[in-house]
Amino acid sequence: MKFSNEIIIGADFHLSKEHFKYLKEPFEFFIKEIQRKKPLIVVIDGDYFDDRVNADEDIFHYAIQNLLLISLYAKHIIVIEGTFSHDYNSLDILNTYNDFIPNLYL
């Protein structure tokens, strides 16, 4: 696969069950742009989640599925931890997926 030299940055997604109906369309647009442009780097710059999530929650599965999808179209994915009140400990769960998403950097 050929990657462009672009960097795509998204921030403040605040993924949550409560906000999902408002976030689904813009988040899917973000994913489609990644698929179209095949960037070198995708940065998720904080507050990926709205609140602490557990690995068994549907919104967490949605977030992981999209990171897996992004990993097919971007050479590197960088997820930066957001504020304490939003991403607190939720990104630690993502570390367990490094074997499946080797181009994910937390």
N, C-alpha and C positions, 0 to 999 in steps of 0.2 A: 504494500500500500504506500502511496506517495502522500506525504504530509505537506501542508503549506507551511509557510514560516509565520503564521499568525498565532496570536495569543487571544483566547476568548476568556473573558472574565465575567463571572456572575456572582452576585452577593445578595445577602439578606433574603434568601428564599423562604426562611421560616416555615419549613415543611411541618405540617401538623394535620391531624385529623380534622380539627376545627376549621382550619383555613384552606383545606384542600380544594374545595369547590372554587375558590378564588385564584388559587395558585396553579391549578392543573394546566390551563391553556397557556399562560406565559412560560411555565416551566417546559412544556412540550415544545414551544417555539424555540427556546434555548437549546434543547436537545436536537431539533431539526437543523438549526444553524450549525451545530457541531458536526452533524452528519454531512451537511452540504459542504462545509469549508475544510473539514479534516485538518484541524489546527495542530500545530506542534505541541502547544500547551493549553490546557483548560485549567483555570484557577477558579475555585469556589471560595470566595473571599469572606468567610465568616457568616455565622448564623444560618447554616444550612438547615438546622432544625429550629423549631420555635421553642422547644422545651426539652427537658431530658426525656429520651426515649429508651425503650427496652428493645432488645433484639427480637422479641416475639410480636411486636406491634406491626400492623399493616403498613403504617407510614414508613417505618424503618425498612421493610421489605421493598417498598416502592423506591426509596432512596438508594438502596443497594442495587436494585435492578437497573436504575438509571446510571449509576456509576459504572456498572458492568457494560452497559450500552455505550457510554461515553468512552470507555477504555478501548472499544473497537475502532473508534474514529479519531482519537487523539493519542499522540505519542506519550504524553505525560499528563497526569491529573494531579493538581496540587489542591488540597483542601486545608484551608487555614481555619484554625479554631476561632470562633466568634466570641461574643460576650459570655461572661460567666452565667448569666441568667438564661441563655438560649442553648449554647452548645455544650454546657457543662457535662463532662463525662460521656456524652453521646458519641463523640468522635473516637473515644477509646475503643468502642465496640467495632468500629471500622477496621482497626488494626488486625482483627481476626480474619479479615478478607484479603490481606496482602498476598496470600498464596494464589487467590483467584484473580486478583487485579494487581499484577506485579508493577504496573506503571502508575500506581496510586501512592502519593506521598502525603503524609499527614504531618 
